[in-house]
C-alpha cells in the first residue's frame, strides 16, 4: 500500500501534541470584536482539543498513527 500524503489544509490548522492529542484554534476572533466581552475574547484565544472520531480522522489526514 502506498504512503499517504499529508492533507496540507489540515496540517495548517491542527497540531498533534506530544501525548497524541489534537489541538485546534477557536473561531470567531476575526472582526466585530468590540461587542464581544473581554472574557469571551480570552476564551476564544485558547486552543481546544479535538475528540473522538474527528480526532481519528484528523490524525489520518496528518499521517499520524
N, CA, C and O atoms as a printed pandas DataFrame, in Angstrom:
     atom_number atom_name residue_name chain_id  residue_number  x_coord  y_coord  z_coord
0              1         N          UNK        A               1    0.839   -1.182    0.000
1              2        CA          UNK        A               1    0.000    0.000    0.000
2              3         C          UNK        A               1    0.888    1.251    0.000
3              4         O          UNK        A               1    1.866    1.308    0.745
4              5         N          UNK        A               2    0.561    2.250   -0.824
5              6        CA          UNK        A               2    1.418    3.434   -0.906
6              7         C          UNK        A               2    1.313    4.311    0.337
7              8         O          UNK        A               2    0.380    4.192    1.132
8              9         N          UNK        A               3    2.300    5.194    0.480
9             10        CA          UNK        A               3    2.284    6.145    1.587
10            11         C          UNK        A               3    1.125    7.113    1.402
11            12         O          UNK        A               3    0.737    7.425    0.276
12            13         N          UNK        A               4    0.575    7.587    2.519
13            14        CA          UNK        A               4   -0.485    8.590    2.459
14            15         C          UNK        A               4    0.132    9.973    2.465
15            16         O          UNK        A               4    1.081   10.234    3.205
16            17         N          UNK        A               5   -0.401   10.854    1.648
17            18        CA          UNK        A               5    0.075   12.232    1.638
18            19         C          UNK        A               5   -0.577   12.995    2.775
19            20         O          UNK        A               5   -1.725   12.729    3.134
20            21         N          UNK        A               6    0.156   13.942    3.341
21            22        CA          UNK        A               6   -0.369   14.812    4.384
22            23         C          UNK        A               6   -1.372   15.779    3.766
23            24         O          UNK        A               6   -1.100   16.376    2.725
24            25         N          UNK        A               7   -2.523   15.936    4.398
25            26        CA          UNK        A               7   -3.518   16.905    3.938
26            27         C          UNK        A               7   -3.077   18.274    4.446
27            28         O          UNK        A               7   -3.183   18.557    5.640
28            29         N          UNK        A               8   -2.583   19.126    3.544
29            30        CA          UNK        A               8   -1.943   20.376    3.934
30            31         C          UNK        A               8   -2.909   21.365    4.584
31            32         O          UNK        A               8   -2.512   22.135    5.458
32            33         N          UNK        A               9   -4.179   21.347    4.159
33            34        CA          UNK        A               9   -5.161   22.236    4.776
34            35         C          UNK        A               9   -5.362   21.902    6.240
35            36         O          UNK        A               9   -5.512   22.800    7.069
36            37         N          UNK        A              10   -5.367   20.612    6.565
37            38        CA          UNK        A              10   -5.496   20.167    7.953
38            39         C          UNK        A              10   -4.222   20.466    8.727
39            40         O          UNK        A              10   -4.278   20.858    9.892
40            41         N          UNK        A              11   -3.070   20.281    8.082
41            42        CA          UNK        A              11   -1.786   20.500    8.752
42            43         C          UNK        A              11   -1.608   21.951    9.174
43            44         O          UNK        A              11   -0.961   22.234   10.182
44            45         N          UNK        A              12   -2.184   22.876    8.400
45            46        CA          UNK        A              12   -2.075   24.294    8.736
46            47         C          UNK        A              12   -2.963   24.673    9.908
47            48         O          UNK        A              12   -2.703   25.667   10.586
48            49         N          UNK        A              13   -4.012   23.892   10.157
49            50        CA          UNK        A              13   -4.993   24.254   11.175
50            51         C          UNK        A              13   -4.886   23.450   12.466
51            52         O          UNK        A              13   -5.276   23.936   13.528
52            53         N          UNK        A              14   -4.368   22.239   12.393
53            54        CA          UNK        A              14   -4.322   21.338   13.540
54            55         C          UNK        A              14   -2.883   21.036   13.925
55            56         O          UNK        A              14   -1.959   21.188   13.126
56            57         N          UNK        A              15   -2.719   20.602   15.173
57            58        CA          UNK        A              15   -1.393   20.239   15.667
58            59         C          UNK        A              15   -1.553   19.046   16.597
59            60         O          UNK        A              15   -2.476   19.010   17.410
60            61         N          UNK        A              16   -0.667   18.081   16.481
61            62        CA          UNK        A              16   -0.699   16.911   17.354
62            63         C          UNK        A              16    0.326   17.136   18.458
63            64         O          UNK        A              16    1.493   17.416   18.182
64            65         N          UNK        A              17   -0.114   17.011   19.711
65            66        CA          UNK        A              17    0.775   17.231   20.843
66            67         C          UNK        A              17    1.637   15.997   21.084
67            68         O          UNK        A              17    1.470   14.968   20.430
68            69         N          UNK        A              18    2.552   16.118   22.025
69            70        CA          UNK        A              18    3.465   15.026   22.332
70            71         C          UNK        A              18    2.715   13.798   22.849
71            72         O          UNK        A              18    3.127   12.665   22.602
72            73         N          UNK        A              19    1.622   14.025   23.561
73            74        CA          UNK        A              19    0.848   12.912   24.115
74            75         C          UNK        A              19   -0.129   12.315   23.105
75            76         O          UNK        A              19   -0.789   11.316   23.393
76            77         N          UNK        A              20   -0.223   12.928   21.918
77            78        CA          UNK        A              20   -1.086   12.381   20.878
78            79         C          UNK        A              20   -2.433   13.062   20.758
79            80         O          UNK        A              20   -3.259   12.641   19.948
80            81         N          UNK        A              21   -2.679   14.106   21.543
81            82        CA          UNK        A              21   -3.941   14.841   21.424
82            83         C          UNK        A              21   -3.857   15.795   20.238
83            84         O          UNK        A              21   -2.775   16.249   19.864
84            85         N          UNK        A              22   -5.017   16.090   19.652
85            86        CA          UNK        A              22   -5.073   17.013   18.520
86            87         C          UNK        A              22   -5.631   18.331   19.020
87            88         O          UNK        A              22   -6.697   18.369   19.634
88            89         N          UNK        A              23   -4.905   19.423   18.755
89            90        CA          UNK        A              23   -5.369   20.746   19.177
90            91         C          UNK        A              23   -5.734   21.572   17.961
91            92         O          UNK        A              23   -5.229   21.346   16.861
92            93         N          UNK        A              24   -6.617   22.529   18.174
93            94        CA          UNK        A              24   -7.069   23.422   17.101
94            95         C          UNK        A              24   -7.312   24.804   17.689
95            96         O          UNK        A              24   -7.408   24.972   18.905
96            97         N          UNK        A              25   -7.409   25.794   16.797
97            98        CA          UNK        A              25   -7.761   27.145   17.237
98            99         C          UNK        A              25   -9.285   27.268   17.311
99           100         O          UNK        A              25  -10.010   26.445   16.752
100          101         N          UNK        A              26   -9.756   28.291   17.998
101          102        CA          UNK        A              26  -11.196   28.543   18.074
102          103         C          UNK        A              26  -11.598   29.603   17.056
103          104         O          UNK        A              26  -10.777   30.416   16.631
104          105         N          UNK        A              27  -12.852   29.584   16.676
105          106        CA          UNK        A              27  -13.372   30.521   15.678
106          107         C          UNK        A              27  -13.871   31.816   16.341
107          108         O          UNK        A              27  -13.849   31.948   17.565
108          109         N          UNK        A              28  -14.311   32.747   15.525
109          110        CA          UNK        A              28  -14.987   33.999   15.937
110          111         C          UNK        A              28  -14.051   35.032   16.565
111          112         O          UNK        A              28  -14.462   35.747   17.479
112          113         N          UNK        A              29  -12.811   35.127   16.102
113          114        CA          UNK        A              29  -11.938   36.182   16.617
114          115         C          UNK        A              29  -11.382   37.023   15.463
115          116         O          UNK        A              29  -10.250   37.500   15.540
116          117         N          UNK        A              30  -12.158   37.207   14.405
117          118        CA          UNK        A              30  -11.682   37.960   13.249
118          119         C          UNK        A              30  -12.131   39.415   13.262
119          120         O          UNK        A              30  -11.310   40.319   13.113
120          121         N          UNK        A              31  -13.412   39.643   13.436
121          122        CA          UNK        A              31  -13.918   41.016   13.336
122          123         C          UNK        A              31  -15.100   41.183   14.281
123          124         O          UNK        A              31  -15.562   40.222   14.897
124          125         N          UNK        A              32  -15.574   42.400   14.384
125          126        CA          UNK        A              32  -16.664   42.757   15.320
126          127         C          UNK        A              32  -16.298   42.346   16.745
127          128         O          UNK        A              32  -17.092   41.719   17.447
128          129         N          UNK        A              33  -15.090   42.707   17.158
129          130        CA          UNK        A              33  -14.610   42.312   18.474
130          131         C          UNK        A              33  -15.078   43.266   19.567
131          132         O          UNK        A              33  -15.014   42.931   20.750
132          133         N          UNK        A              34  -15.546   44.446   19.183
133          134        CA          UNK        A              34  -15.934   45.435   20.192
134          135         C          UNK        A              34  -17.178   45.005   20.961
135          136         O          UNK        A              34  -17.342   45.365   22.127
136          137         N          UNK        A              35  -18.048   44.241   20.321
137          138        CA          UNK        A              35  -19.269   43.804   21.002
138          139         C          UNK        A              35  -19.056   42.549   21.854
139          140         O          UNK        A              35  -19.933   42.172   22.632
140          141         N          UNK        A              36  -17.904   41.908   21.710
141          142        CA          UNK        A              36  -17.617   40.709   22.489
142          143         C          UNK        A              36  -16.904   41.091   23.773
143          144         O          UNK        A              36  -16.049   41.976   23.784
144          145         N          UNK        A              37  -17.266   40.416   24.850
145          146        CA          UNK        A              37  -16.678   40.747   26.147
146          147         C          UNK        A              37  -15.227   40.294   26.215
147          148         O          UNK        A              37  -14.795   39.438   25.443
148          149         N          UNK        A              38  -14.482   40.876   27.146
149          150        CA          UNK        A              38  -13.068   40.530   27.305
150          151         C          UNK        A              38  -12.902   39.065   27.664
151          152         O          UNK        A              38  -12.006   38.387   27.162
152          153         N          UNK        A              39  -13.777   38.583   28.541
153          154        CA          UNK        A              39  -13.661   37.177   28.951
154          155         C          UNK        A              39  -13.939   36.239   27.784
155          156         O          UNK        A              39  -13.301   35.195   27.649
156          157         N          UNK        A              40  -14.895   36.618   26.944
157          158        CA          UNK        A              40  -15.216   35.800   25.762
158          159         C          UNK        A              40  -14.043   35.768   24.789
159          160         O          UNK        A              40  -13.724   34.723   24.221
160          161         N          UNK        A              41  -13.395   36.938   24.598
161          162        CA          UNK        A              41  -12.253   37.003   23.692
162          163         C          UNK        A              41  -11.064   36.219   24.237
163          164         O          UNK        A              41  -10.316   35.615   23.468
164          165         N          UNK        A              42  -10.887   36.223   25.544
165          166        CA          UNK        A              42   -9.815   35.435   26.172
166          167         C          UNK        A              42  -10.063   33.947   25.964
167          168         O          UNK        A              42   -9.139   33.189   25.672
168          169         N          UNK        A              43  -11.311   33.539   26.116
169          170        CA          UNK        A              43  -11.672   32.135   25.939
170          171         C          UNK        A              43  -11.443   31.700   24.491
171          172         O          UNK        A              43  -11.000   30.580   24.238
172          173         N          UNK        A              44  -11.746   32.585   23.549
173          174        CA          UNK        A              44  -11.542   32.288   22.135
174          175         C          UNK        A              44  -10.052   32.146   21.820
175          176         O          UNK        A              44   -9.675   31.398   20.918
176          177         N          UNK        A              45   -9.212   32.862   22.560
177          178        CA          UNK        A              45   -7.760   32.842   22.329
178          179         C          UNK        A              45   -7.125   31.491   22.626
179          180         O          UNK        A              45   -6.098   31.155   22.036
180          181         N          UNK        A              46   -7.713   30.713   23.525
181          182        CA          UNK        A              46   -7.108   29.453   23.934
182          183         C          UNK        A              46   -7.355   28.376   22.874
183          184         O          UNK        A              46   -8.278   28.480   22.066
184          185         N          UNK        A              47   -6.522   27.352   22.896
185          186        CA          UNK        A              47   -6.705   26.245   21.957
186          187         C          UNK        A              47   -7.705   25.244   22.527
187          188         O          UNK        A              47   -7.912   25.172   23.739
188          189         N          UNK        A              48   -8.313   24.484   21.640
189          190        CA          UNK        A              48   -9.263   23.446   22.037
190          191         C          UNK        A              48   -8.750   22.102   21.536
191          192         O          UNK        A              48   -7.963   22.042   20.591
192          193         N          UNK        A              49   -9.196   21.038   22.168
193          194        CA          UNK        A              49   -8.799   19.704   21.725
194          195         C          UNK        A              49   -9.899   19.109   20.860
195          196         O          UNK        A              49  -11.084   19.377   21.060
196          197         N          UNK        A              50   -9.486   18.304   19.903
197          198        CA          UNK        A              50  -10.419   17.597   19.028
198          199         C          UNK        A              50  -10.587   16.198   19.607
199          200         O          UNK        A              50   -9.601   15.528   19.910
200          201         N          UNK        A              51  -11.828   15.758   19.761
201          202        CA          UNK        A              51  -12.103   14.488   20.429
202          203         C          UNK        A              51  -12.755   13.479   19.488
203          204         O          UNK        A              51  -13.272   13.826   18.426
204          205         N          UNK        A              52  -12.713   12.234   19.912
205          206        CA          UNK        A              52  -13.487   11.166   19.287
206          207         C          UNK        A              52  -13.100   10.837   17.866
207          208         O          UNK        A              52  -11.922   10.819   17.508
208          209         N          UNK        A              53  -14.122   10.576   17.057
209          210        CA          UNK        A              53  -13.917   10.144   15.682
210          211         C          UNK        A              53  -13.269   11.239   14.847
211          212         O          UNK        A              53  -12.514   10.951   13.918
212          213         N          UNK        A              54  -13.563   12.500   15.178
213          214        CA          UNK        A              54  -12.970   13.599   14.421
214          215         C          UNK        A              54  -11.456   13.627   14.604
215          216         O          UNK        A              54  -10.721   13.902   13.656
216          217         N          UNK        A              55  -10.990   13.346   15.815
217          218        CA          UNK        A              55   -9.547   13.299   16.080
218          219         C          UNK        A              55   -8.902   12.172   15.283
219          220         O          UNK        A              55   -7.793   12.324   14.772
220          221         N          UNK        A              56   -9.584   11.066   15.178
221          222        CA          UNK        A              56   -9.086    9.931   14.409
222          223         C          UNK        A              56   -8.943   10.306   12.937
223          224         O          UNK        A              56   -7.948    9.967   12.296
224          225         N          UNK        A              57   -9.949   11.011   12.402
225          226        CA          UNK        A              57   -9.911   11.448   11.004
226          227         C          UNK        A              57   -8.787   12.450   10.765
227          228         O          UNK        A              57   -8.109   12.403    9.739
228          229         N          UNK        A              58   -8.598   13.358   11.724
229          230        CA          UNK        A              58   -7.546   14.373   11.593
230          231         C          UNK        A              58   -6.180   13.711   11.606
231          232         O          UNK        A              58   -5.310   14.059   10.809
232          233         N          UNK        A              59   -5.989   12.759   12.506
233          234        CA          UNK        A              59   -4.701   12.066   12.580
234          235         C          UNK        A              59   -4.416   11.313   11.284
235          236         O          UNK        A              59   -3.273   11.271   10.828
236          237         N          UNK        A              60   -5.434   10.729   10.700
237          238        CA          UNK        A              60   -5.268   10.033    9.424
238          239         C          UNK        A              60   -4.890   11.038    8.324
239          240         O          UNK        A              60   -4.051   10.745    7.473
240          241         N          UNK        A              61   -5.512   12.217    8.350
241          242        CA          UNK        A              61   -5.200   13.247    7.343
242          243         C          UNK        A              61   -3.783   13.768    7.496
243          244         O          UNK        A              61   -3.145   14.151    6.516
244          245         N          UNK        A              62   -3.283   13.781    8.755
245          246        CA          UNK        A              62   -1.925   14.259    9.009
246          247         C          UNK        A              62   -0.885   13.171    8.860
247          248         O          UNK        A              62    0.312   13.455    8.877
248          249         N          UNK        A              63   -1.321   11.923    8.712
249          250        CA          UNK        A              63   -0.387   10.824    8.560
250          251         C          UNK        A              63    0.227   10.389    9.868
251          252         O          UNK        A              63    1.347    9.877    9.883
252          253         N          UNK        A              64   -0.489   10.582   10.983
253          254        CA          UNK        A              64   -0.023   10.186   12.312
254          255         C          UNK        A              64   -0.809    8.965   12.751
255          256         O          UNK        A              64   -2.011    8.883   12.497
256          257         N          UNK        A              65   -0.162    8.028   13.396
257          258        CA          UNK        A              65   -0.861    6.821   13.855
258          259         C          UNK        A              65   -1.771    7.113   15.026
259          260         O          UNK        A              65   -2.434    6.209   15.534
